[in-house]
Amino acid sequence: MKRLKKYTEEFKDEAIKLVTEQGYTQAEASESLGISNQNLSRWVADFRKGKERNHAKLTPEQEEIKRLNKEVQRLKLEREILKKAEAFFANEKL
């Protein structure tokens, strides 16, 4: 008898973010996390359905905050990439 695994909400959220924010395909994300593609597909679909429902409830100010937060996350990621590149090239010169 196959035993079903239980995943925490935090784990599911991080898995969803790989697909929705970080550009991974569902197949790539599910393989790297060791979960079934079916599970991840369902989680992402549920997330998107919930997002659509919540999207209509946001005020213009909330939309702007949401947009700005997303931009901040993108900029932080870009900064980290640049820091790593800088360190790499600094070591190359030595």
N, C-alpha and C positions, 0 to 999 in steps of 0.2 A: 504494500500500500504506500503510495507516494505521499509524503508529508509536505504540506504547503508552507512556504517560507513567509514570514511576516517581516515587512520592511517598515522602518520608522518614517514618519512624515518628513523629517529632515532629509533622509536618504532619497525619498521620492522627489522632494523639491530640488535637490542638487542634481539628480538625474534629469529632471525636466529642464533645468537651466542649461545643461550641456547641449540640449537640442534647441531650445528656444532662444538662448542668448549667446551661446558660444560657437554655434555653427556646426556642431557634430550632427551627423545623420543619426537616425534612431538606431540603425544597425551598428554603427561605430560605437555609440554610447552604450548600448546594451551589451555589446561584446566586451568593451573595456571594463564595465562594471560587473560582468558575470551574471547578468539577469536576462530573462527571456525578452525577445523583441516584442512579444505580445503584451507583456506587462507594461513595458515602457510606452508602447503605442497607446495603450488604454490610459495611462497616467497623463500623457501629453494631451490626448483628446479631452479628457475630463478637465484638465487645466484650461485648455482653450475655450471650452464651453463656459466654465466659470468666469473666465476673463471677459468673455463677451457679455455675460449677464452683469458683471460688476462694472464694465466699461460704461454702460449707459447711465450709471448712478453717479459718476464722477462729475464734479463741478469743473469749470474751466481752470480754476486755480489748482485743483487736484491733478488735472491733466498736465498742467505746466510743471508741477512738482515731479510728477511721474516721468515726464520727458527729460527734465533736468537730472534726475537721479540716474536715469539710463545713460545719459551723456557722461555723467561723472564716472560711472562704472567703466565705460568705454575708454575714457581718458586715463583712468588709473591703470587699466590693462595696457594701454599704449605706453604709458610711462614705465611700467615694469619691463616691457619688451625693450625699450630704449636703454634702460639701466643695464639689462643683461647684455645687450649688444655693446654698450660702452665698455663694460668690464671685459668682455671677450676681446675686443680690439685693443684695449689697454694691455692685456696679457700677450697679445700677438707681437706688440712692439718690443717686449722685453726679450 
